[in-house]
Amino acid sequence: MHEILYGRNAVRECLRARRRHVHKVLLADTVEPAAIIDEIVSLAGRSKIPVQKIPRKTLDNLAKGHQGVALETGRYPMVAVEDILGRAKKLAEPPFMVALDHLEDPHNVGAILRTAESVGVHGVIIPRQRSASVTPAVVNASAGAAEHIWVAEVSNLVQTLEKLKQANVWLAGVEDTPAASLYSQADLTGAIVLVIGSEGKGMSRLVKETCDFLIKLPMRGQIESLNASVAAGLVLYEVWRARGFEK
């Protein structure tokens, strides 16, 4: 099945990552010259991917917010959780993972994938049902970072988290509850999965009970909570800091 990826950063990073089968690059016939467009055409040429100019209206019908360029590609290449653990082992690093508990907003998921890729997360776990998958909208929201990070879709998030616990990976749920410790006071240096709850509802009861411990962000103002992607970003950087900003 084909997908239409859109947006300049998403298109460029897909071509750079070379993880998908790309059928062709689609350029609007009115696209203005730009360095990133030249780079996209160059990347396509190196991989012998055809570049086709089409009327802007045709591209508008294929994708909104395309910025004059799109890709006709195969589906996003999901991996298994075991692949993510193997990746960490190959890098001789304690596993650093993120699990998203039924986040449905593509912009939140994309923003989390972007930050996760930036701090060296080995992989992200998402449920197969009632969750935003790695769609073109998510890739665009991630500015293309989703093309580089590994994502595993699982049928049962709780069972997957239980298996990770058995593999000596700690589960840290991010949620503002009285039982949670401040994120800056928790030990985030070892093998860890950060569990991020859904927008509005937070983590489900079973997922929360599966976590080894809960962490929260300090809040001073009148607003009770942060956007899921903002909270995730702050904690992701704290994990990276706790690890000494390893390369």
Buried (B, 14 or more C-beta within 10 A) or exposed (E): EEBBBBBBBBBBBBBBBEBBEBBBBBBBEEBEEEEEBEBBBEBBEEEEBEEEEBEBEEBEEEBEEBBBBBBBBEEBEBBEBEEBBBBBEEEEBBBBBBBBBBBEBBBBBBBBBBBBBBBBBBBBBBBEEEBBBBBBBBBBBBBBBBBBBBBBBBEEBBEBBEBBBEEEBBBBBBBBEEEBEEBBEBEBEEBBBBBBBBBEEBBBEEBBEBBBEBBBBEEEEEEEBBEBBBBBBBBBBBBBEBBEEEE
